[in-house]
Amino acid sequence: MQAYELQHTTGSDGWVAVEKPEPRPALGQALVRIHAVSLNYRDLIIARGTYPGLHVPVIPCSDGAGEVVAVGPGVTRVKPGDRVAPTFFQTWTDGERTPEKVARALGGAIPGVLAQYVCVDAEGLALLPDWLTYEEGATLPCAAVTAWNALVPQGGLQPGQTVLAQGTGGVSIFALQFARILGARVIITSSHDDKLQRAKQLGAEGLVNYRRSPDWEQQVLSLTGGQGVDHVLEVGGAGTLPHSVAATKEGGHIALIGLLTGAPGKPDNTATGNKQLRVVSTYVGSREMFEDMLQAMTRQQTRPVIDRVFPFAQAREALRYMESGGHFGKIVVAV
């Protein structure tokens, strides 16, 4: 089969096209023919060698979708012909996050999905509804589940509350979509007016250009009558966290997700002054969260926003496109 391996951590050039034997499912596993893969910022920092706990060579990427073609002994949960997406954490099926449950993440600690066939734990598969394409299904395991976890299981989002989403990458656009279907108001930031207008078409009510307004929290406060927002999806990291704290209302919630500014924000409540904010790290989520999210998406027929689909032979170009920051929503590789 055809696959890619991260063989050296020099960026996109480290993704090397290889031929490997088609895997066979062992006890408790399913063999999945991958039809589509989507990229996350995590894939870029892994390729750069700045992601902890990485061992190369490794098949990159955590997010894919495909069809079960065979199952190993003892598997009854899925069968050949099922349309599925592997979960980001193969052994976090439900319950609270524990070190054991997050020890096996695809595309990092264990081989990922940028290949024609993969063997994964049958318990680590989510069944995709028929109305989603494989390309759309491939966008969900990391970015969408992260946004859902931040807003619903962790955030307890209620209708009428206000959500601040930073930027227009995958997590933030999913947060915009989920918040809207759950009856919340959304403010979104970007450095590009054209992206802000696209977000407005998806339902964003507040638009903030942080390049023109470096102290963008002042605009957020203005848009909320001086109160601040109820929830922030903090994808910037240490560089944007102080702005997020200032933009959040007393008793509000900040989900620490990303590190686009170079370093992760830390859940240090001493940095929030006397606001009594709930600042929590969000690291994707469980299969149960994935399944609950799919039910909510199905009720509203909420389709993921895909910026561009690259052919398999151009996977490296897809990663370089992500590095450029020009995308709105998700970048997909068709396998």
Salt bridges, closest charged atoms under 4 A:
GLU5 OE2 - LYS20 NZ 2.97
ASP13 OD1 - ARG320 NH1 3.39
GLU67 OE1 - HIS35 NE2 3.99
ASP82 OD1 - LYS79 NZ 2.96
ASP121 OD2 - ARG104 NH1 2.87
GLU123 OE1 - ARG287 NH1 3.08
GLU136 OE1 - ARG303 NH1 2.62
ASP193 OD2 - ARG212 NH1 2.75
GLU205 OE2 - ARG180 NH1 3.57
GLU205 OE1 - ARG185 NE 3.32
GLU217 OE1 - HIS243 ND1 2.69
ASP230 OD1 - LYS249 NZ 3.28
GLU291 OE2 - ARG77 NH2 2.97
GLU291 OE2 - ARG287 NE 3.17
GLU317 OE2 - ARG320 NH2 3.81
GLU323 OE2 - ARG48 NH2 2.95
